[in-house]
Amino acid sequence: MSAAQVDLGEELAAVLRELDGPLERTAQELIVLELYRQGTISSGKAAELLGMPRLAFIQHAARLGIPYFNMTEDEWKEELARLDQR
């Protein structure tokens, strides 16, 4: 496992300390969640990085407002139309 030192600055570190959990774990989780939200990593990879089952990660992300499906309204309509054709 590789480690990196990141200077968060006192103000950001203080904010992270107020959240539940150890500072390092909280920072790691926030980074993984953001990478997942941006579509840089999959839900499976995010779950692996955080050491949790994939479904648990998806549910955790959803509770934080990060949807599993990331489709525009038009994409949803197209998907529904494809399903109706079956």
NUKOL-106385 format. One record per residue: x, y, z of N, C-alpha, C in turn. Coordinates in Angstrom, 2 decimals, padded with zeros to 5 digits. Atoms other than C-alpha are relative to their C-alpha. Layout:
+---------+---------+---------+---------+---------+---------+---------+---------+---------+
!      nx !      ny !      nz !     cax !     cay !     caz !      cx !      cy !      cz !
+---------+---------+---------+---------+---------+---------+---------+---------+---------+
!       X !       Y !       Z !       X !       Y !       Z !       X !       Y !       Z !
...
+---------+---------+---------+---------+---------+---------+---------+---------+---------+
This chain:
+---------+---------+---------+---------+---------+---------+---------+---------+---------+
!      nx !      ny !      nz !     cax !     cay !     caz !      cx !      cy !      cz !
+---------+---------+---------+---------+---------+---------+---------+---------+---------+
!  000.84 ! -001.17 !  000.00 !  000.00 !  000.00 !  000.00 !  000.89 !  001.24 !  000.00 !
! -000.76 ! -001.22 !  000.11 !  001.32 !  003.40 ! -000.92 ! -000.63 !  001.08 !  000.88 !
!  000.49 ! -001.08 ! -000.85 !  001.04 !  006.41 !  001.34 !  000.48 !  001.33 ! -000.58 !
! -000.36 ! -001.34 !  000.43 !  001.08 !  010.10 !  000.52 ! -000.32 !  000.97 !  001.11 !
!  000.26 ! -001.03 ! -001.00 !  001.36 !  013.05 !  002.81 ! -000.61 !  001.20 ! -000.70 !
!  000.69 ! -001.15 !  000.57 ! -001.01 !  015.90 !  002.10 ! -000.16 !  001.04 !  001.10 !
!  000.17 ! -001.08 ! -000.97 ! -000.91 !  019.24 !  003.89 ! -001.39 !  000.59 ! -000.20 !
!  001.37 ! -000.48 !  000.10 ! -004.57 !  020.02 !  004.51 ! -000.16 !  001.43 !  000.51 !
!  000.15 ! -001.30 ! -000.64 ! -003.93 !  023.20 !  006.41 ! -000.83 ! -000.17 !  001.27 !
!  000.68 !  000.13 ! -001.29 ! -005.22 !  023.74 !  009.92 ! -001.51 !  000.13 ! -000.09 !
!  001.44 ! -000.24 !  000.07 ! -008.65 !  025.05 !  008.95 ! -000.75 ! -001.21 ! -000.56 !
!  000.65 !  001.17 !  000.59 ! -009.57 !  022.12 !  006.68 !  000.14 ! -001.20 !  000.92 !
! -000.21 !  001.11 ! -000.92 ! -008.06 !  019.62 !  009.12 ! -000.97 !  000.10 !  001.17 !
!  000.93 ! -000.20 ! -001.12 ! -010.19 !  021.12 !  011.89 ! -001.42 ! -000.39 ! -000.41 !
!  001.33 !  000.36 !  000.49 ! -013.34 !  020.73 !  009.78 ! -000.12 ! -001.52 ! -000.10 !
!  000.04 !  001.46 !  000.15 ! -012.49 !  017.10 !  008.97 ! -000.01 ! -000.70 !  001.36 !
! -000.01 !  000.61 ! -001.34 ! -011.81 !  016.35 !  012.64 ! -001.39 !  000.04 !  000.64 !
!  001.35 ! -000.10 ! -000.55 ! -015.37 !  017.45 !  013.44 ! -000.94 ! -001.07 ! -000.55 !
!  000.80 !  001.07 !  000.58 ! -016.75 !  014.72 !  011.18 !  000.28 ! -001.29 !  000.75 !
! -000.20 !  001.29 ! -000.67 ! -017.18 !  011.19 !  012.47 !  001.19 ! -000.74 ! -000.59 !
! -001.09 !  000.85 !  000.44 ! -014.11 !  009.03 !  012.30 !  001.35 !  000.68 !  000.03 !
! -001.36 ! -000.53 !  000.02 ! -010.36 !  009.42 !  012.19 !  000.24 !  000.88 ! -001.23 !
! -000.28 ! -000.97 !  001.07 ! -009.00 !  012.25 !  010.03 !  000.42 ! -000.69 ! -001.30 !
! -000.50 !  000.67 !  001.21 ! -007.15 !  009.96 !  007.61 ! -001.11 ! -000.76 ! -000.71 !
!  001.10 !  000.77 !  000.60 ! -010.17 !  007.69 !  007.05 ! -001.04 !  000.92 ! -000.62 !
!  000.98 ! -000.95 !  000.51 ! -012.51 !  010.66 !  006.60 !  000.48 !  000.62 ! -001.31 !
! -000.56 ! -000.58 !  001.23 ! -010.21 !  012.26 !  004.02 !  000.00 ! -001.02 ! -001.13 !
!  000.00 !  001.06 !  001.02 ! -009.83 !  008.94 !  002.18 ! -001.41 ! -000.22 ! -000.55 !
!  001.37 !  000.22 !  000.43 ! -013.59 !  008.43 !  002.07 ! -000.49 !  001.14 ! -000.89 !
!  000.43 ! -001.14 !  000.80 ! -014.22 !  011.94 !  000.77 !  000.64 !  000.00 ! -001.39 !
! -000.68 !  000.07 !  001.29 ! -011.63 !  011.49 ! -001.98 ! -000.63 ! -001.08 ! -000.88 !
!  000.59 !  001.11 !  000.76 ! -013.07 !  008.12 ! -003.05 ! -001.41 !  000.37 ! -000.46 !
!  001.35 ! -000.40 !  000.38 ! -016.64 !  009.47 ! -003.01 !  000.01 !  001.01 ! -001.15 !
! -000.08 ! -001.00 !  001.08 ! -015.63 !  012.42 ! -005.19 !  000.46 ! -000.63 ! -001.31 !
! -000.42 !  000.69 !  001.22 ! -013.79 !  010.20 ! -007.66 ! -001.15 ! -000.80 ! -000.60 !
!  001.17 !  000.75 !  000.46 ! -016.90 !  008.01 ! -007.87 ! -001.05 !  000.95 ! -000.58 !
!  000.99 ! -000.96 !  000.48 ! -019.20 !  011.04 ! -008.24 !  000.38 !  000.54 ! -001.36 !
! -000.47 ! -000.52 !  001.28 ! -017.07 !  012.32 ! -011.12 !  000.02 ! -001.07 ! -001.09 !
! -000.03 !  001.08 !  000.97 ! -017.19 !  008.92 ! -012.79 !  001.41 ! -000.49 ! -000.31 !
! -001.38 !  000.40 !  000.20 ! -013.43 !  008.43 ! -012.50 !  000.23 ! -001.46 !  000.39 !
! -000.08 !  001.40 ! -000.42 ! -013.82 !  005.12 ! -010.65 ! -001.39 ! -000.58 !  000.10 !
!  001.28 !  000.70 ! -000.09 ! -016.59 !  002.54 ! -010.56 ! -000.42 ! -000.19 !  001.45 !
!  000.48 !  000.29 ! -001.35 ! -018.74 !  001.68 ! -007.58 !  000.75 ! -001.18 !  000.61 !
! -000.76 !  001.15 ! -000.48 ! -016.88 ! -001.62 ! -007.33 !  001.39 !  000.39 !  000.48 !
! -001.33 ! -000.46 ! -000.39 ! -013.50 !  000.09 ! -007.23 ! -000.08 !  000.86 !  001.25 !
!  000.17 ! -000.86 ! -001.18 ! -014.75 !  002.67 ! -004.72 ! -000.22 ! -000.86 !  001.24 !
!  000.27 !  000.90 ! -001.13 ! -016.09 ! -000.10 ! -002.48 !  001.28 ! -000.72 !  000.42 !
! -001.26 !  000.69 ! -000.29 ! -012.79 ! -001.97 ! -002.74 !  000.97 !  000.93 !  000.74 !
! -000.91 ! -000.95 ! -000.64 ! -010.79 !  001.15 ! -001.83 ! -000.39 !  000.32 !  001.43 !
!  000.48 ! -000.29 ! -001.35 ! -012.97 !  001.72 !  001.22 ! -000.19 ! -001.25 !  000.84 !
!  000.09 !  001.25 ! -000.75 ! -013.00 ! -001.94 !  002.22 ! -001.42 ! -000.35 !  000.42 !
!  001.39 !  000.33 ! -000.31 ! -016.76 ! -002.43 !  002.04 ! -000.64 ! -000.71 ! -001.19 !
!  000.71 !  000.63 !  001.12 ! -019.19 ! -004.50 ! -000.04 ! -000.56 !  001.07 ! -000.95 !
!  000.46 ! -000.95 !  001.04 ! -020.29 ! -002.84 ! -003.30 ! -001.38 !  000.56 !  000.32 !
!  001.34 ! -000.48 ! -000.30 ! -023.95 ! -002.66 ! -002.30 !  000.00 !  000.97 !  001.16 !
! -000.10 ! -000.92 ! -001.15 ! -023.04 ! -001.04 !  001.02 !  000.54 !  001.35 ! -000.45 !
! -000.53 ! -001.27 !  000.50 ! -021.00 !  001.57 ! -000.85 ! -001.07 !  000.76 ! -000.77 !
!  001.04 ! -000.65 !  000.80 ! -023.83 !  002.29 ! -003.30 ! -001.05 !  000.62 !  000.92 !
!  000.98 ! -000.53 ! -000.95 ! -026.27 !  002.71 ! -000.40 !  000.56 !  001.19 !  000.78 !
! -000.64 ! -001.10 ! -000.73 ! -023.81 !  004.92 !  001.51 !  000.07 !  001.24 ! -000.88 !
! -000.09 ! -001.12 !  000.94 ! -023.22 !  007.11 ! -001.55 ! -001.39 !  000.61 ! -000.23 !
!  001.37 ! -000.50 !  000.22 ! -026.99 !  007.38 ! -002.14 ! -000.48 !  000.83 !  001.19 !
!  000.38 ! -000.78 ! -001.19 ! -027.53 !  008.54 !  001.47 !  000.66 !  001.37 !  000.00 !
! -000.73 ! -001.27 !  000.08 ! -025.00 !  011.28 !  000.74 ! -000.41 !  000.82 ! -001.23 !
!  000.50 ! -000.73 !  001.16 ! -026.89 !  012.32 ! -002.40 !  000.75 ! -000.26 ! -001.29 !
! -000.73 !  000.36 !  001.21 ! -024.63 !  010.62 ! -004.94 ! -000.73 ! -001.17 ! -000.63 !
!  000.83 !  001.06 !  000.59 ! -026.89 !  008.61 ! -007.26 !  000.83 ! -001.09 ! -000.67 !
! -000.64 !  001.12 !  000.69 ! -025.98 !  005.20 ! -008.63 ! -000.13 !  000.18 ! -001.51 !
!  000.24 ! -000.29 !  001.41 ! -027.54 !  006.05 ! -011.98 !  000.17 !  001.48 ! -000.22 !
! -000.25 ! -001.40 !  000.28 ! -026.35 !  009.29 ! -013.47 ! -000.45 !  000.28 ! -001.43 !
!  000.55 ! -000.22 !  001.32 ! -028.65 !  009.97 ! -016.40 ! -000.75 !  001.33 ! -000.04 !
!  000.80 ! -001.20 !  000.20 ! -030.14 !  013.13 ! -017.80 ! -001.45 ! -000.42 ! -000.20 !
!  001.41 !  000.30 !  000.22 ! -033.89 !  013.37 ! -018.18 ! -000.22 ! -000.62 ! -001.38 !
!  000.13 !  000.54 !  001.36 ! -033.55 !  012.74 ! -021.94 !  000.52 ! -001.44 ! -000.08 !
! -000.53 !  001.37 ! -000.01 ! -031.41 !  009.65 ! -021.31 ! -001.00 ! -000.95 !  000.65 !
!  001.02 !  000.83 ! -000.65 ! -034.08 !  008.31 ! -018.92 ! -001.15 ! -000.28 ! -000.95 !
!  001.11 !  000.16 !  000.95 ! -036.79 !  008.90 ! -021.54 !  000.38 ! -000.99 ! -001.10 !
! -000.47 !  000.93 !  001.03 ! -034.73 !  007.08 ! -024.18 !  000.03 ! -001.43 !  000.54 !
! -000.07 !  001.33 ! -000.61 ! -034.15 !  004.16 ! -021.80 ! -001.40 ! -000.58 !  000.19 !
!  001.38 !  000.46 ! -000.18 ! -037.86 !  003.93 ! -020.95 ! -000.62 ! -000.36 ! -001.34 !
!  000.54 !  000.31 !  001.32 ! -038.76 !  004.04 ! -024.65 !  000.55 ! -001.34 ! -000.51 !
! -000.59 !  001.29 !  000.40 ! -036.33 !  001.16 ! -025.32 ! -000.66 ! -001.15 !  000.75 !
!  000.64 !  001.06 ! -000.79 ! -037.90 ! -000.85 ! -022.50 ! -001.44 ! -000.24 ! -000.46 !
!  001.38 !  000.13 !  000.49 ! -041.42 ! -000.16 ! -023.84 ! -000.07 ! -000.77 ! -001.31 !
! -000.02 !  000.69 !  001.31 ! -040.40 ! -001.58 ! -027.24 !  000.17 ! -001.51 !  000.15 !
! -000.24 !  001.43 ! -000.20 ! -039.65 ! -004.98 ! -025.71 ! -001.27 ! -000.76 !  000.13 !
+---------+---------+---------+---------+---------+---------+---------+---------+---------+
